[in-house]
Amino acid sequence: MKKLILEITSHSGDGTVTHRSIETFPATIGRGYHNDVILGDPHISPQHLRIDYNGSDFIIAELGSENGLTLNDKHFKATETHLKSGDAVRIGRTEIRVFDPFHPVAATQALAKQDPVVAWLSRSVNIWLSFTVAIGSYLGWTYLEVWDEELSNSLVRAGIMSALGILIWALIWGVAGKLVRHKSRYRSHVALASLAVTAFVAAGMLEYYVDFLSNENTVADVFAGGINLFIIGALLYYALTLATDLSQRKKRMWAGFFAGGLLMAFVGMATLNKDKFQQAPDYAARLEPYFASLAPAESLDTFMAGNAQTFDEDLFTAPKTENK
């Protein structure tokens, strides 16, 4: 038994595709209910065309419709003609492609492996764990930074601001994902932003120690710039992964572009504010970082013995002046 497959693209323009099979010939197509294939396109005649099989070939015939038809993007002028597998017929605003059941199809595409980071962000326990750790780390950072007596108020403000920042970031990207991929993945964006906050806090602490150990602000600034650039780039890359269908190359390009732009903006603002009075001291350059006090201390005798030349009394003896 000969069979023909019709691939019908809807006239509404929404890209909807349906498949119908024809096994009995001749078969008519039109808007009327007496046809073998009924189409709702208002630009199609009640009985628009007929498809027949003569034992070796398929034959398409136009049945005097008002708007005619096109075959492979060419206006159909003849009464009937041969129809080959893969031909495209347009009647009204509906496109119909005809296929033999054994018509070759495109090669199967391999399923893309899910990114392990995206998989981790999707687990509920990880979402709330990362959110809790982010708030806790930011509160700890605030505790070490506060120099006034209003510690409790500062901690409350820090907790509220960090939580709102994470939730608002996730909301913005969730809306973007809903518009682009029809999936908000809001909770995954919460986890992603929480990881970024924790990473920024850790980077800030490391910057202080690099500054303290190197005794050179430039070294700490370069270190902080590099690690913050990486964190911002990773944050934007995975935000784009969750919210869009962009290729890896484009995601890397846009993430790098925006991360570099944000970092340059921060550096510019820091440069402009460099000469302004800072109420909170920059203790990385003046005092040892908090956890440095936990390191084993050196005894005074050992320190003096190792630096005997520095404290040589001859170096501090005032020169004698001659009496005139």
KOLMI-15660 format. One record per residue: residue in three letters; x, y, z of N, C-alpha, C, O, CB in turn. Coordinates in steps of 0.05 Angstrom, whole numbers, plus 5000, padded with zeros to 4 digits. Glycine has a CB too. Layout:
ALAXYZXYZXYZXYZXYZ/...
This chain:
MET501749765000500050005000501850255000503650285017498150005025/LYS501250434981502850674980501850875000499450895006502750804951/LYS503751025012503151215033504551475028506851475018503851095060/LEU503251695035504451965032504152115059501952115071503152125008/ILE506252245068506252405093506052695086507652795070508752335110/LEU504152835098503953125095504953265120503953215142500953205089/GLU506853455116507853615138506553895135507354045117511053635139/ILE504653965152503054205148503854415169503754375193500054135152/THR504754645158505454875175503055065177501955145156507955025164/SER502155125201499755285205499855555191501955675189499255315235/HIS497455645182497255905169497356135189497656365181494655925154/SER497156075215497056285235499756425240499856645252496056175262/GLY501956305230504556435233505956365259508156475264504256725230/ASP504856195275506156125301508155895298509255815318504056055321/GLY508455795274510455585269509455305276511055115275512855645285/THR506855275283505855015290505854825266504954895244502955035301/VAL507054585270507254385249505754135257506154035279510154325242/THR504054035239502653775244503253585221504053675199499553825247/HIS502953325226503453125205500952955201499652865220505852945213/ARG500252925176498052755168498952555147500652615131495652925157/SER497852315148498552115128496152055110493852055119499551855142/ILE496752005085494651935065495351655054497551615044494552145041/GLU493451475056493851205047491851125025492150915012493651005070/THR489751285022487751235001487751454981487651684988484951205014/PHE487851384955488051574934485751524914484951294910490851564920/PRO484751734901485552014904484652134931482652034942484452184881/ALA486052344940485452474965485252774960486852884946487552414987/THR483152894971482753184966483453334992483253245014479853244958/ILE484353584987485053765009483554025005483454134983488153815010/GLY482354135027480854385025479654455052480254335072478654355004/ARG477954665051476754755076474154625082473154635104476355055075/GLY472954505061470354365065470654105081472853985081469054305038/TYR468554025095468653795112468553535097468853325110466353805132/HIS468053535071467953285056470753195046470952995033466153325032/ASN472853365051475553295042476853085059476053035082477253555041/ASP478952965048480452765064482352915084482752805105482152595045/VAL483253145076484953315094483553585096483353725076487953335085/ILE482653665120481153915124482954115137484254065157478553865141/LEU483154355124484854565134483154805140481254875125487054635114/GLY483754945162482055175171482955445160481855645168482055185200/ASP484855445142485855705130483555835114482555705096488355655112/PRO482756075121480456205107481156275078479356335062479556455121/HIS483656265070484456325043484456075025485256095001487256455043/ILE483755855036483555605020480755555012478855605026484655365037/SER480455454987477755404976476555154990477954995001477855364946/PRO473855124988472554895000473754634990474154445006469554894994/GLN474454614964475954384954478154494936477754594914474054184937/HIS480654484947482754644935484554474916485054564893484554754956/LEU485354234924487054074907486653784912485353704932490054144911/ARG487653624893487453334895490153204891491753294874485353214874/ILE490752994907493252844903492452564896490752434909494952854929/ASP493652464874492952194864495552034861497752144860491352204838/TYR495251774858497551594853496951414830494851274830498251424879/ASN498651414809498051274785499451004783499550884762498751434761/GLY500550914805501950654805504950684806506450504815501250494781/SER505950914797508850964798509451244809511551284821510050934771/ASP507751444804508251714813505851834826503551754822509151884788/PHE506352034843504252194854503652424835505452544823504952294883/ILE501052494833500152704816498552904833496752824848498452594792/ILE499253164830497753374843496153534823497153604801499653564859/ALA493653584829491853734811490453964826489453924848489753544799/GLU490554194814489154434825486254424815485754394792490654704817/LEU484354454834481554414828479954674823477654694831480254264850/GLY481254864810479855114803479455294828477455434829477255064790/SER481355294846481055454870481255744864482355824843483155374891/GLU480355914882480356204878483156314880483856494864478556334897/ASN484856224899487556334903489756164891492056244893487956374932/GLY489155944879491155784866493155664886492555644910492655944846/LEU495455584876497455464894500255504882500555564858496955164898/THR502255474898505055494889506355224895505755104915506655724902/LEU508155144877509654894881512654964881513655054861508954684858/ASN513954914904516754974907517255274900519155334886518454794889/ASP515555444911515755734908515255834880515856064874518455824917/LYS514155674863513455764836510455724832509255524840514955594814/HIS509255934820506355924816505555694798506755654776505256184804/PHE503555534806502755294792500655374771498455474777501455084812/LYS501455334746499755424724498355184710496155214699501355574703/ALA499654954710498554724696496154604712495754674735500654504692/THR494554444698492354314711493254114732492154094754490454184691/GLU495353954725496453764743499353714736500253774714494853494742/THR500853604755503753554751504653344771503253274790505453814753/HIS507053234766508153034784509053164810509853394811510552884770/LEU508853004831509553094857511652904869511352664869507053094876/LYS513953024877516152864888516452894918515553094929518852954874/SER517652704930518052714959519852954966521952984954519252444969/GLY518953114984520453354992519353604979520253824987523353324985/ASP517553584960516353824948514753984968513553874987514553744924/ALA514754254965513254434982510954554967511354684946515054654994/VAL508554524976506154634964504954844983504654795007504054414958/ARG504355084972503155294989500355354977500055424954504855554989/ILE498355324994495655394987494655595008494855545032493755144985/GLY493555814999492856025018495256115033497256195020490655935038/ARG495156115059497556175076498655925090500055955110496856395096/THR497855695080498755445092500755305074500355285050496355255097/GLU502955215086505055075071504854775077504654695101507855185077/ILE504954615056504754325059507254205045507654255021502154215047/ARG508854055060511053905047510253615047509253505067513753955063/VAL510753485024509953205021512453025022514453095010508453154994/PHE512152805036514452625039513652335035511452245044515752655067/ASP515352185022515151895022515851795050517651915062516951764999/PRO514651585060515351485087518251425091519251425114513751245093/PHE519751375069522551305072524351535064526751495058523151055055/HIS523251775063524852015057527052045078526352035102523052265055/PRO529552085071531652115091531352365108530352565099534452125077/VAL532052335133531852565152534652645161536552495157530052485177/ALA534852875174537452975183538552785205537152645218537153255194/ALA541152795207542552625227541652695255541052925261545552655225/THR541552495272540652535300542752705315545152655313540252265314/GLN541752905329543553075344543952965372542052875385542453365346/ALA546352965381546952865408545853055429545953305426550052825412/LEU544852945450543853105472546153245486548153125492542252935492/ALA545853505491547953655504548053575534545953565547547553965501/LYS550353525544550653455572550153695590551053915584553453335578/GLN548653655611548053875629550553965644552053795655545853795649/ASP550854215645553154325659552954245689550854275701553354645656/PRO555154145700555054055729554354285748553054245768557653935737/VAL555254525741554554755758551554815757550354865778556155015750/VAL550354805733547554845731545954625745543954685758546754855701/ALA546954375743545654155758545754205788543754155802546953885751/TRP548054305798548354355827546454585835545254565857551254435833/LEU546154785819544455015825541554935826539955085838544855235806/SER540754715813537954635811537054475836534654445839537554475786/ARG538854385853538054225876537154405899538454605905540454045886/SER534854345910533554515930535354555954535654775964530954395939/VAL536654345964538354365987540654555983541554706000539354095996/ASN541754545958544054725952543155015950544655195956545354635926/ILE540655055940539655335937539555475964540655695967536855325924/TRP538255355984537955486010540555476026540955656043535655356025/LEU542155266022544755256036546555486027547755626043546154986031/SER546655526000548355745990547356015998548856196003548555725959/PHE544656045999543456306008544256366037544956586044540456296004/THR544056156054544656196082547656256086548256436102543955936098/VAL549356116072552256166074552956446064554656576076553755956058/ALA551656536043552156806033551457016053552957206058550556856007/ILE549056996065548257196085550157186109550957396120545357146094/GLY550756936118552556916141555357026136556457156153552856626148/SER556456976112559157076106559157376104561057506112560156956079/TYR556957496093556857786091556557916118557658126123554457866072/LEU555057776136554757876163557457866178558158056192552657716179/GLY558957646173561557626186563457846175565057956191562757356180/TRP563357896150564958116138564258386150565958546157564558126107/THR561658426153560758686165561658706194562458926203557658696164/TYR561558486209562458486237565458566239566158726257562058206249/LEU567058476221569958546222570458826212572458946219571458346205/GLU568558936196568959196185567859426202568759656200567559216158/VAL565959356220564659566236566559676258567759516273562059466249/TRP566759936259568460066279566960246299568060366317570560236265/ASP564260246296562760416314561260236334561659996334560660586299/GLU559760356351558360216373555660106365554459956380558060386397/GLU554760176341552060086332552359826316551559806293550660296315/LEU553559626329554159376315551559226307551359136284555759186332/SER549659216325547159066319545659186295544659046278545359056343/ASN545459456295544159586273545559546246544259506226543859886278/SER548259546247549759506223549359216213549159176189552759556228/LEU549259026231548858746223546058706211545758566191549258556246/VAL544058836223541358806212541158926184539958806166539258946231/ARG542359166181542259286154543759116134542859086111543559566155/ALA546059006142547658836124546058586116546058516092550258756137/GLY544758466135543158226128540858286109540458136090542058096154/ILE539458506114537158576097538158646069537058556049535658806109/MET540258806067541258896041542358666025541858656001543359116045/SER543858486038544958266023542758076013542857985990546958106040/ALA540758026030538557856021536957985999536257845979536657796045/LEU536358236001534858375980536458385954535358345932534158665989/GLY539058425956540758435932540658175917540358165893543558505939/ILE540857955932540757685919538057635907537857535884541357465940/LEU535857695921533157635911532457815888531057715869531157675934/ILE533258065888532658245865534158155840533158155818533358535872/TRP536758085844538357985821536957735809536657715785541257915830/ALA536157555826534857305816532157375803531457245783534357115840/LEU530657575813528157645801528557755773527057685754526757855818/ILE530557925769531058045743531757825723530657825701533458255744/TRP533557645730534357435711532157225708531857105687536957305721/GLY530457195729528257005726526257105706525156945690526856965753/VAL525657365706523857485687525057455659523657395640523257785693/ALA527657505656528957485630528757195620528157145596531857565632/GLY529156995638528956725630526156645622525756485603529856545652/LYS524156755636521356705629520656805602519156675587519456825650/LEU521757035595521157155569522657015546521556985524521957455569/VAL525056925551526656805530526256505528525856405506529656855535/ARG526356355550526156065549523555955561523155715562528555945564/HIS521856145570519256065583519755905609517955755618517655895564/LYS522055945621522755825647524256025663526356125654524455555643/SER523256095686524556305702527056195716529056335718522656425722/ARG526955955727529155835742530056025764532456065769531555765724/TYR528156145777528656355797530456255820532356385828526056465809/ARG529856015830531255915853534255855846536055885862529955655864/SER534655765821537455725813538955985811541355995817537455585785/HIS537656195803538956465803539556555831541556695836537156665788/VAL537756485850538356555878540856415887542556545900535956475896/ALA541156155881543556015889546056125875548156145888543255715882/LEU545756195850548056305835548956575847551356615852547356345806/ALA547156755853547857005865548956975893550757125901545357195866/SER547956775908548956725934551856635933553556715949547256515948/LEU552556455914555256365911557156605904559356615914555456155889/ALA556156785888557757015880558257195904560457295907556257185858/VAL556257235921556657405945558757275963560557415973553957435961/THR558557015968560556875984563356905972565256945987559856585988/ALA563556875946566156905932567257185935569657215939565856825903/PHE565557385933566457665936567557715964569557855967564157865929/VAL566157605984567157636012569857506015571657626027565057526032/ALA570057256005572657116007574857265993577157286002572456835997/ALA574257375969576157535954577057785969579357855969575057605927/GLY575157915982575858155998577758086021579558236026573358286009/MET577257866035578957786056581757716046583757796058577857536071/LEU581957576024584557506012586057756004588457776006584157315988/GLU584557955993585858205985587258336009589458436006583858395973/TYR585958336033587158456056589758316064591758436071585258446080/TYR589758046062592157896069594457936049596757956057591557596072/VAL593757946024595758006003596958276008599458316006594557985975/ASP595258476014596258746020598058746044600158876044593858936024/PHE597258606065598758596090601458456087603458556096597158456112/LEU601458226073603858066070605858196050608258176054603257786061/SER604758316029606558436009607258726016609258836005605158435982/ASN605758856034606259136041606259306016607859496015608859166057/GLU604559245998604559385972601659395962600559185955606459255951/ASN600459635962597659655954597259575925595159455918596759935958/THR599159625908598859565879598459265875596859175859601259665863/VAL600059105890599858815887597058715895595858555881601958675905/ALA596058825917593358755926591158845906589258695902592758875954/ASP591559075895589559175875589558995850587358935840590259465867/VAL591858915841591958745817590758475824589158365808594858705808/PHE591358365847590258115856587158135857585757955847591358025883/ALA586158345871583358375874581958415847579758305842582758615892/GLY583158575829581958615803581758355787579658305775583658805787/GLY583758185788583657935773581557745784580057625768586357805774/ILE581557715810579657525821576757615819574957455815580357465851/ASN576357885822573557985819572657975790570257925785573458275829/LEU574458015771573757985743572857695737570957655723576158055725/PHE574257505749573457225745570757165758569057035745575557035758/ILE570257275782567657225795565357345779563257215775567757335824/ILE565757595771563557725755563157585729560857545721564358025750/GLY565257505715564957355690563457095694561757025678567657305678/ALA564256945715562856685720559956735727558156585718564256535743/LEU559356935743556557005750554957055725552756955723556557245769/LEU555957225708554457295683554257065664552157025651555757535669/TYR556356905662556256675644554056475652552456385635559056525644/TYR553956405678551956215686549156335688547156195685552656095714/ALA548956605692546356735691545256715662542856665658546557035700/LEU546956755642546156725614545556435607543756385592548356825596/THR546956245619546455965615543655885625542255735612548555795629/LEU542855995648540255935659537956075644535755965642540156005688/ALA538556315634536356475623536156475593534056555582536656755632/THR538156385578538156405549539056145536539955955550539956635539/ASP538956135510539855905494542255985477542855865457537655805476/LEU543756185486546156275471548256055471548355885489547356525483/SER549956055450552155865448554255925469554256155480553355865420/GLN555955735475558055785495559856015487560656165504559755525499/ARG560456035461562256245452561056525457562356705466562856215422/LYS558456545451557156805455556856865485557057095493554456805442/LYS556256665501556056705530558656805542558756985558555056455544/ARG560856675533563456765543564157045534565257205549565656565533/MET563457105509564057365499562557585514563657785523563357385469/TRP559857545518558257745532559057765561559157985573555357685529/ALA559557535574560357535602563057685606563257845624560657255613/GLY564957635588567557775590567258075584568558235597569457655570/PHE565558145565565158425558563958575581564958785589563258445533/PHE561758465593560458605615562158605640562258805655557758485621/ALA563558385646565258375669567558575667568158715687566458095673/GLY568758595644570858795640569859085643571159255655572158765613/GLY567459135632566259395634565659475663566159695671563759415617/LEU564459285678563759335706566359385722566359565739562159105718/LEU568359225717570859255732572159525726573159655745572759025726/MET572159605701573259865694571660095708572860295716573259905664/ALA569060065709567460265723568060285752568260505764564360205719/PHE568460055765569160055794571860175798572260335817569059765804/VAL573760105781576460225784576360525780577760675795578460095763/GLY574860615761574560905756573361045780574361255788572960955732/MET571360935792570061055815571961055839572061245854567460905822/ALA573460835842575360825864577561035861578461155880576660545866/THR578461075836580461275830579461555836580961715848581361255801/LEU577061615829575961875834575561935864575862155873573261905820/ASN574961725879574461755908577061715925576861715949572361565917/LYS579261665911581761595926582661825945583561765967583961535906/ASP582362065936583362295952581262395973581862575988584162525934/LYS578962275973576862365992577362236019578562026022574062295982/PHE576462376040576862276067575062026071572762026065576062496088/GLN576361816082574961576088574461546118576461546133576461326077/GLN571961536126571361516155572361256167573461256189568461546159/ALA572061036152573060776162575860736153576460766129571260536152/PRO577760666170580560636162580960396144579560196147582360616187/ASP582760416126583460196108585560026123587960056119584660296080/TYR584559846141586359716159588259526146590159436159584759586180/ALA587759446121589659266108592359396105594359256105588559176081/ALA592459656103594959796099596159896125598459976126594660026080/ARG594659876147595559996172595659806195597459816212593860236179/LEU593659626196593559426218593659146206592959106182590959466235/GLU594458956221594458686211591658576209589958646226596258506229/PRO591058416189588358306186587558136210589258056226588158126161/TYR584958106213583857986238585157716244586057666267580857946235/PHE585257536225586157256230589257236232590257026240585157076208/ALA590657456226593557446228594357426258596557336264594857696216/SER592557516276593157506304593257216315594257166337591157666320/LEU592157036299592156756308594756616302595256386312589856606294/ALA596456736286599056616280600856616304600656796321600456766256/PRO602656416307604456406331606156656333607456726313606156156331/ALA606356776356607957016360610856946365611456726376606857186383/GLU612657126358615457086363616257236389615357456394617157196339/SER617857096405618657216431620357466426621657496405620157016448/LEU620357646446621857896443624857836441626257966425621358066468/ASP625857646456628757586455629557486428631657556417629457376476/THR627857306417628557206390628457426369630157436351626556976382/PHE626457596372626257826353628658006355629758096334623657976358/MET629558076379631858256383634358126373636058266362632058326413/ALA634657866378637157726369637257726338639457756327637257436379/GLY635057686325635057676296635357946284635957966260632557546287/ASN634958156299635058426288637058596304636658836308632358556288/ALA639258466313641158596330642458836317642859046329643358406339/GLN642958806291644259026277642459266275643359496276645158936249/THR639959216272637959436269637959606295637559846294635159336263/PHE638259466318638159606343640859646356641159686380636359446362/ASP642959646339645659706349645759986361644960176349647759676326/GLU646659996387646560246401648360456388647960696391647460216429/ASP650360366373652160566360650660726338651360956333654560426348/LEU648660596327647260726306645460946317644561126302645560536290/PHE644860936343643061126355644561326373643361486387640860986370/THR647161306373648761486391649161756377650161766354651561366397/ALA648361966390648662226378651562306375653162266394647062436395/PRO652362416353655262496349655962716369654462896375655762596320/LYS658562696378659562906397660163156382661263156360662062796412/THR659563376394660163636382662563756396662863746421657663826383/GLU664263886381666664016392665964296402664364436391668864036371/ASN667164356426666764616437668464826423670864786420667364616467/LYS667365026415668865246402669865446422671165636415667065386380/
